[in-house]
């Protein structure tokens, strides 16, 4: 798409935003048609799950259309709409994280009831203990990534930090965990 096409698309978008704000349903529908692909693609990138992203995009569009009155710069529509979508994804990731935490807690309680023991249970307890000794930001990052099985993108969204920060925290946390766990092994031999 050349510069003139982009300029026309932005002008059309701003016009549709202004019209939709006044209650023009046709303009709202055209605005959705114009930007639906970008909103869905953004949600899919953040979620890594196209089906969940579709639901989130629909929810985001409801919030976007309701919030049009608060948008002060019609030309800033797309970044504003993408931010709403990002926040919707973050809420979904947090909800999933809570669900996973509850499932993990339930599984841990079930393990206690069944009296599961052995090398794997001991190793898991050592790793959890070592994670608890990390700085809070690193512990949260490594727990979300490994224990909650989130992607780097999901962790970044959940913690509201850049992906590079997540990668750096993971690198430092792995190094510290290795040192902590090797220190325990050296002390036991």
C-alpha positions as CSV (number, residue, x, y, z in Angstrom):
1,X,0.0,0.0,0.0
2,X,1.5,3.3,-1.0
3,X,1.5,6.5,1.0
4,X,-1.5,8.0,-0.7
5,X,-3.6,4.9,0.0
6,X,-2.6,4.9,3.6
7,X,-3.5,8.6,3.9
8,X,-6.9,7.9,2.3
9,X,-7.5,4.9,4.6
10,X,-6.6,7.1,7.7
11,X,-8.9,9.9,6.5
12,X,-11.8,7.4,5.9
13,X,-11.2,5.8,9.3
14,X,-11.3,9.3,11.0
15,X,-14.5,10.1,9.1
16,X,-16.1,6.8,10.1
17,X,-15.1,7.3,13.7
18,X,-16.7,10.8,13.8
19,X,-19.8,9.5,12.1
20,X,-20.1,6.4,14.4
21,X,-19.7,8.7,17.4
22,X,-22.9,10.5,16.4
23,X,-24.8,7.1,16.3
24,X,-24.5,6.3,12.6
25,X,-24.7,2.5,12.7
26,X,-23.6,2.2,9.1
27,X,-20.4,4.1,9.8
28,X,-19.8,1.8,12.8
29,X,-20.2,-1.2,10.6
30,X,-17.8,0.1,8.0
31,X,-15.3,1.1,10.7
32,X,-15.4,-2.5,11.9
33,X,-15.0,-3.8,8.4
34,X,-12.1,-1.5,7.8
35,X,-10.1,-2.5,11.0
36,X,-11.5,-6.0,11.9
37,X,-8.6,-7.8,10.3
38,X,-5.9,-5.8,12.2
39,X,-7.7,-6.1,15.5
40,X,-8.1,-9.9,15.1
41,X,-4.4,-10.3,14.0
42,X,-3.2,-8.3,17.0
43,X,-5.3,-10.4,19.4
44,X,-4.1,-13.6,17.7
45,X,-0.5,-12.5,18.0
46,X,-0.9,-11.8,21.7
47,X,-2.9,-14.9,22.5
48,X,-1.4,-17.4,20.2
49,X,-4.8,-19.0,19.9
50,X,-7.0,-17.9,17.0
51,X,-10.3,-19.1,18.5
52,X,-9.7,-17.3,21.8
53,X,-8.6,-14.2,19.8
54,X,-11.8,-14.2,17.9
55,X,-13.8,-14.0,21.2
56,X,-11.5,-11.3,22.5
57,X,-11.7,-9.3,19.3
58,X,-15.5,-9.3,19.5
59,X,-15.4,-8.2,23.2
60,X,-12.9,-5.5,22.3
61,X,-15.2,-4.2,19.5
62,X,-18.0,-3.8,22.0
63,X,-15.7,-1.8,24.3
64,X,-14.3,0.2,21.3
65,X,-17.7,1.2,20.0
66,X,-18.9,2.1,23.5
67,X,-15.7,4.2,24.1
68,X,-15.8,6.2,20.9
69,X,-17.2,9.2,22.7
70,X,-14.0,9.4,24.8
71,X,-11.7,9.3,21.9
72,X,-10.4,12.9,21.3
73,X,-8.4,12.4,18.2
74,X,-10.2,10.6,15.4
75,X,-6.9,10.0,13.6
76,X,-5.6,8.0,16.6
77,X,-8.4,5.4,16.4
78,X,-6.3,2.4,15.4
79,X,-3.6,2.6,18.2
80,X,-6.4,3.4,20.7
81,X,-8.4,0.4,19.5
82,X,-5.3,-1.9,19.6
83,X,-4.6,-0.8,23.2
84,X,-8.2,-1.8,24.1
85,X,-7.6,-5.1,22.5
86,X,-4.3,-5.5,24.3
87,X,-6.0,-4.9,27.6
88,X,-8.7,-7.4,26.8
89,X,-6.0,-10.0,26.0
90,X,-4.3,-9.2,29.3
91,X,-7.5,-9.8,31.2
92,X,-8.1,-13.1,29.5
93,X,-4.5,-14.2,30.3
94,X,-5.0,-13.2,33.9
95,X,-8.2,-15.2,34.0
96,X,-6.5,-18.2,32.6
97,X,-3.7,-17.8,35.0
98,X,-6.1,-17.8,37.9
99,X,-7.8,-20.9,36.5
100,X,-4.4,-22.6,36.1
101,X,-3.4,-21.6,39.6
102,X,-6.6,-23.1,41.0
103,X,-6.1,-26.3,39.1
104,X,-2.4,-26.5,40.3
105,X,-3.5,-25.9,43.9
106,X,-6.2,-28.6,43.5
107,X,-3.6,-31.0,42.0
108,X,-1.2,-30.2,44.8
109,X,-3.8,-30.9,47.4
110,X,-4.8,-34.1,45.6
111,X,-1.1,-35.2,45.6
112,X,-1.0,-34.6,49.4
113,X,-4.1,-36.7,49.9
114,X,-2.8,-39.5,47.8
115,X,0.5,-39.3,49.6
116,X,2.6,-39.1,46.4
117,X,6.2,-39.3,47.2
118,X,9.4,-40.2,45.4
119,X,12.2,-38.5,43.5
120,X,9.9,-36.4,41.2
121,X,7.9,-35.0,44.2
122,X,11.1,-34.2,46.0
123,X,12.6,-32.5,42.9
124,X,9.4,-30.5,42.3
125,X,9.4,-29.3,45.9
126,X,13.1,-28.3,45.6
127,X,12.4,-26.3,42.4
128,X,9.4,-24.6,44.0
129,X,11.5,-23.7,47.0
130,X,14.3,-22.3,44.8
131,X,11.8,-20.2,42.8
132,X,10.4,-18.8,46.0
133,X,14.0,-17.5,46.8
134,X,14.2,-15.5,43.5
135,X,13.4,-11.8,43.4
136,X,9.6,-11.4,43.0
137,X,9.8,-10.1,39.4
138,X,11.9,-13.1,38.3
139,X,9.9,-15.6,40.3
140,X,6.7,-14.4,38.7
141,X,8.2,-14.5,35.2
142,X,9.6,-18.0,35.6
143,X,6.5,-19.3,37.2
144,X,4.3,-18.0,34.5
145,X,6.6,-19.3,31.8
146,X,7.3,-22.8,33.1
147,X,4.7,-23.6,35.7
148,X,1.7,-21.9,34.0
149,X,3.0,-22.7,30.5
150,X,2.5,-19.2,29.1
151,X,4.4,-18.0,26.1
152,X,6.9,-15.1,26.3
153,X,4.3,-12.9,24.7
154,X,1.6,-14.0,27.2
155,X,4.0,-13.4,30.1
156,X,4.8,-9.9,28.8
157,X,1.2,-9.1,28.5
158,X,0.3,-10.6,31.9
159,X,3.1,-8.7,33.6
160,X,2.7,-5.6,31.4
161,X,6.3,-5.5,30.5
162,X,8.1,-5.7,27.1
163,X,9.0,-9.1,25.7
164,X,12.7,-8.3,26.0
165,X,12.2,-7.7,29.7
166,X,10.6,-11.2,30.0
167,X,13.5,-12.8,28.1
168,X,16.1,-11.0,30.3
169,X,14.2,-12.0,33.5
170,X,14.1,-15.6,32.3
171,X,17.8,-15.6,31.6
172,X,18.7,-14.2,35.0
173,X,16.2,-16.4,36.8
174,X,17.5,-19.6,35.1
175,X,21.0,-18.7,36.1
176,X,20.0,-18.1,39.7
177,X,17.9,-21.2,39.9
178,X,20.8,-23.3,38.5
179,X,23.1,-21.8,41.2
180,X,20.6,-22.4,43.9
181,X,19.9,-26.0,42.9
182,X,23.5,-26.9,42.3
183,X,24.4,-25.3,45.7
184,X,21.8,-27.6,47.3
185,X,23.3,-30.6,45.5
186,X,26.8,-29.7,46.5
187,X,25.7,-29.4,50.1
188,X,24.1,-32.8,50.1
189,X,27.0,-34.8,48.7
